[in-house]
């Protein structure tokens, strides 16, 4: 992991945790796909929490100089996707996370248990 990518992933993971995101998982998707280098998958209890996690991540990553390239699903708050280029963040409500099961779909990608802080 490059130092810059590591910093971005670590920041995003810590920001999600600050808003009590559930079951945060980091997948090294770049080993099996060209979609991105990393996926972060996390959950929120409901629409309000999913949006709060997304807002917190977007605001703080912008302040740190990481531009948001694309956002989807924010209004509905069921599955919010935040694309930062090398990192794509997926925030789910419980039913959507279980239904789409990205962990299984991308199960062949190496999983990083935790990202060491590179702040």
C-alpha positions in Angstrom: 0.0 0.0 0.0 1.4 3.3 -1.0 1.7 5.8 1.8 -0.9 8.2 0.2 -3.4 5.4 -0.3 -2.7 4.1 3.2 -3.4 7.6 4.6 -6.7 7.9 2.7 -7.9 4.4 3.7 -6.9 5.0 7.3 -8.6 8.4 7.5 -11.8 7.0 6.0 -11.8 4.1 8.3 -11.3 6.3 11.4 -13.9 8.8 10.2 -16.5 6.0 9.8 -15.6 4.6 13.2 -16.1 8.1 14.8 -19.7 7.9 13.6 -20.1 4.4 15.0 -20.2 2.6 11.6 -20.7 -1.1 12.0 -18.5 -3.9 10.7 -16.0 -1.9 8.8 -14.1 -4.0 6.3 -11.3 -3.0 4.0 -10.7 -5.1 0.8 -7.6 -4.7 -1.3 -9.7 -4.8 -4.5 -6.8 -3.7 -6.7 -5.3 -7.2 -6.4 -8.3 -8.7 -8.4 -9.9 -5.7 -10.3 -9.2 -2.4 -11.9 -12.2 -0.8 -10.3 -10.2 0.8 -7.5 -7.3 -0.1 -5.2 -9.4 -0.5 -2.0 -13.1 -0.9 -1.0 -14.2 0.1 2.4 -17.5 -1.5 3.3 -19.4 -0.4 6.5 -22.9 -0.3 7.9 -25.2 2.1 9.6 -28.4 1.3 11.5 -30.7 3.4 9.4 -30.8 6.2 6.7 -29.9 8.9 9.2 -26.8 7.1 10.4 -25.7 6.1 6.9 -26.0 9.7 5.8 -24.3 11.0 8.9 -21.3 8.7 8.3 -21.2 9.8 4.6 -21.4 13.5 5.6 -18.6 13.1 8.1 -16.3 11.3 5.7 -17.0 13.7 2.8 -16.5 16.8 4.9 -13.3 15.6 6.6 -11.7 14.1 3.5 -12.4 17.3 1.6 -10.7 19.3 4.3 -7.7 16.9 4.0 -7.5 17.5 0.3 -9.1 14.4 -1.1 -11.7 15.3 -3.7 -14.9 13.2 -4.0 -15.1 12.0 -7.6 -18.6 10.5 -7.5 -21.4 10.0 -5.1 -24.5 7.7 -5.5 -27.4 6.7 -3.3 -27.1 9.5 -0.8 -30.7 10.7 -0.9 -32.2 7.2 -0.4 -29.5 6.3 2.3 -29.9 2.6 1.7 -26.5 2.1 -0.1 -24.2 5.2 -0.4 -21.2 4.9 -2.6 -18.4 7.5 -2.3 -15.7 7.3 -5.0 -12.3 8.7 -4.1 -10.4 7.0 -7.0 -8.1 4.6 -5.3 -10.7 4.1 -2.5 -14.4 3.4 -3.1 -16.5 3.5 0.1 -19.8 1.5 0.4 -22.1 2.4 3.3 -25.1 0.2 3.8 -28.2 -0.2 5.9 -28.3 -3.7 7.3 -30.8 -5.3 4.8 -29.0 -3.9 1.8 -25.6 -5.0 3.1 -26.9 -8.5 3.6 -28.7 -8.5 0.2 -25.8 -7.2 -1.9 -23.2 -9.1 0.2 -20.2 -7.4 -1.4 -18.0 -9.3 1.1 -18.9 -12.5 -0.7 -19.0 -11.0 -4.2 -15.4 -9.7 -3.8 -14.4 -12.5 -1.4 -11.3 -13.3 -3.5 -9.9 -9.9 -2.7 -7.4 -9.8 0.2 -9.0 -8.4 3.4 -7.1 -6.0 5.6 -8.2 -6.6 9.2 -7.2 -3.1 10.2 -5.3 -0.3 8.6 -2.5 1.0 10.7 -2.8 4.7 11.3 -0.6 6.6 8.9 -1.8 10.1 9.9 
